[in-house]
Amino acid sequence: MNHQCDRRSFVKIGAAVGMAWGMGRECFAADTAARPMDKVRVGLVGIGSRGTWLLRILLGLEGVEVRAVCDMIPERAAKAQEMVTVAGQPQPTGYSQGERDFQRLCDSEDLDLVINATRPWKWHVPISVAAMTTGKHAATEVPAAETVEDCWQLVETAETTGKYCVMLENCCYFREVMLVQHMLKKGLFGELRHCEAGYQHYGRRARPASSARPKEDKVRTANSYPTHPIGPVAQWMDVNRGNRFDYLVSMSAAATGDNPNADINTSLIRTARGQTITLYFDTKLPRPYDLIYRVQGTGGICMATSDKIFIEGRSPKPDTWESMEAYYQEFEHPLWKALGEDALRTGGHGGGDWLVMHRLIRALRTGTPPDMDVYDAATWSCITELSEKSVATKSSPIDFPDFTRGRWKTNPPLGILGP
Ligand SMILES: NC(=O)c1ccc[n+]([C@@H]2O[C@H](COP(=O)([O-])OP(=O)(O)OC[C@H]3O[C@@H](n4cnc5c(N)ncnc54)[C@H](O)[C@@H]3O)[C@@H](O)[C@H]2O)c1
């Protein structure tokens, strides 16, 4: 299928947004800054454990009005309404008339942003699309989409509507992740050559990939939860901003028990700049939690979650790891210097949960583009289907779609984020 901004996709989306876009409208990159706003009027869909936590964070942020809440389970919507009123805001409208009631929310509410923290994941794309086609920005919990086709749908909808579609990848704001980003910008590692990361969390997400794909007669094995490890790596490597993921090969270990997903999936990714990434999905075997975040450059290496670093010419002893403590003192990311206390006070994944929400709300209030865009959401999420295809074909190389349609070559790098 041709994913240029063609008449087909335009007409499809145009039908939903009415005539506002005009039939001759051209495609544009979905990173155009929106107008600033004093208050961000939010609708929240999916108020389970994650949604409840995000709501708590939202209610503590300046400039946020929670106007609508939605969950298929009426008690959850009611509980969210109560949380909002207890926080001193007017009672938001509750929506809980079934699994498609988010559409009514999007159709009838005057909102700036719809945040979606639903599970199962099959709802993420329909909710984001409903938000954007009714004139709201969309923010979605991870993963943004489960298939390449759905990733394209997000990209095309964001481009055609001019709305943001941000995946709430909280790991990009971890303290060690941002420290590494800052050190990379300062050139401490030299030229970046290789990263290793993985979702290695025993007992978590150990479910088959693609359960939402009814046409497939067999569940295949894959990396079914790639965004937490790959998001930070993609930002370190300037992916979609001067670099891109080129292709992937993937291999799965045998499966034990009655869960057909592999015990461990390992994928290798190569970038246009010739860097490599080892990416793990490892949730079935007993082990401590570890995202790894290994960074190897021409000048040194760190294993960020293990607090180990070696920088040639700087580390005191040759061939010997040192702790990263002194590097935190000297190279702490400016965002963490300014907001680390606030982030840690609220907690949640070491402050990453608060920062991801703070940064999105700040972007909307100041009229600046969010740190992560729809191209990031698509590029990071599509790994599940690509790895599945590679595993199913004896680890054959699978090309990444270029969701930016060539704009990765000229998009400016992310830069160091300020508070
Ligand atoms: N970023 C992170 O660190 C992180 C951590 C945990 C979960 N998550 C993500 O957050 C999402 C939610 O996870 P959770 O653990 O809160 O799940 P959960 O099962 O506790 O909650 C999901 C909620 O969504 C509701 N829901 C499902 N479909 C709906 C629909 N069509 N309309 C309205 N409500 C609907 C359910 O009733 C439920 O209340 C998932 O995408 C998960 O991957 C992210």
The ligand as a MOL file (V3000), in Angstrom:
LIG
                    3D

  0  0  0     0  0            999 V3000
M  V30 BEGIN CTAB
M  V30 COUNTS 44 48 0 0 0
M  V30 BEGIN ATOM
M  V30 1 N 4.2950 3.6460 30.6000 0
M  V30 2 C 4.2850 2.7690 31.5750 0
M  V30 3 O 5.2240 2.6360 32.3530 0
M  V30 4 C 3.0790 1.8900 31.7310 0
M  V30 5 C 2.8890 1.1730 32.9070 0
M  V30 6 C 1.7270 0.4080 33.0320 0
M  V30 7 C 0.8330 0.3420 31.9850 0
M  V30 8 N 1.0760 1.0370 30.8520 0 CHG=1
M  V30 9 C 0.1210 1.0320 29.7350 0
M  V30 10 O -1.0790 1.6520 30.1760 0
M  V30 11 C -2.2050 1.0400 29.5720 0
M  V30 12 C -3.2090 0.6090 30.6320 0
M  V30 13 O -2.6200 -0.3490 31.4610 0
M  V30 14 P -3.2580 -0.6910 32.8990 0
M  V30 15 O -2.2420 -1.5080 33.5950 0
M  V30 16 O -3.7780 0.5320 33.5520 0 CHG=-1
M  V30 17 O -4.4960 -1.6080 32.4640 0
M  V30 18 P -5.8250 -1.8460 33.3110 0
M  V30 19 O -6.3940 -3.1060 32.7880 0
M  V30 20 O -5.5600 -1.6960 34.7720 0
M  V30 21 O -6.7530 -0.6290 32.8890 0
M  V30 22 C -7.2460 -0.4580 31.6020 0
M  V30 23 C -8.5870 0.2490 31.6950 0
M  V30 24 O -9.0380 0.5330 30.3740 0
M  V30 25 C -10.4440 0.3390 30.3550 0
M  V30 26 N -10.8470 0.1470 28.9610 0
M  V30 27 C -10.4850 -0.8510 28.1170 0
M  V30 28 N -11.0230 -0.6480 26.9090 0
M  V30 29 C -11.7360 0.4940 26.9890 0
M  V30 30 C -12.5410 1.2210 26.0620 0
M  V30 31 N -12.7120 0.7970 24.8010 0
M  V30 32 N -13.1430 2.3480 26.4830 0
M  V30 33 C -12.9960 2.7840 27.7480 0
M  V30 34 N -12.2480 2.1260 28.6830 0
M  V30 35 C -11.6380 1.0020 28.2890 0
M  V30 36 C -10.6590 -0.8730 31.2300 0
M  V30 37 O -11.9910 -0.9610 31.6690 0
M  V30 38 C -9.6820 -0.5880 32.3620 0
M  V30 39 O -10.2780 0.1600 33.4080 0
M  V30 40 C -1.6520 -0.0880 28.7110 0
M  V30 41 O -1.4840 0.3890 27.4110 0
M  V30 42 C -0.2750 -0.3690 29.2890 0
M  V30 43 O 0.6040 -0.8800 28.3320 0
M  V30 44 C 2.1840 1.8140 30.7160 0
M  V30 END ATOM
M  V30 BEGIN BOND
M  V30 1 1 1 2
M  V30 2 2 2 3
M  V30 3 1 2 4
M  V30 4 1 4 5
M  V30 5 2 4 44
M  V30 6 2 5 6
M  V30 7 1 6 7
M  V30 8 2 7 8
M  V30 9 1 8 9
M  V30 10 1 8 44
M  V30 11 1 9 10
M  V30 12 1 9 42
M  V30 13 1 10 11
M  V30 14 1 11 12
M  V30 15 1 11 40
M  V30 16 1 12 13
M  V30 17 1 13 14
M  V30 18 2 14 15
M  V30 19 1 14 16
M  V30 20 1 14 17
M  V30 21 1 17 18
M  V30 22 2 18 19
M  V30 23 1 18 20
M  V30 24 1 18 21
M  V30 25 1 21 22
M  V30 26 1 22 23
M  V30 27 1 23 24
M  V30 28 1 23 38
M  V30 29 1 24 25
M  V30 30 1 25 26
M  V30 31 1 25 36
M  V30 32 1 26 27
M  V30 33 1 26 35
M  V30 34 2 27 28
M  V30 35 1 28 29
M  V30 36 1 29 30
M  V30 37 2 29 35
M  V30 38 1 30 31
M  V30 39 2 30 32
M  V30 40 1 32 33
M  V30 41 2 33 34
M  V30 42 1 34 35
M  V30 43 1 36 37
M  V30 44 1 36 38
M  V30 45 1 38 39
M  V30 46 1 40 41
M  V30 47 1 40 42
M  V30 48 1 42 43
M  V30 END BOND
M  V30 END CTAB
M  END
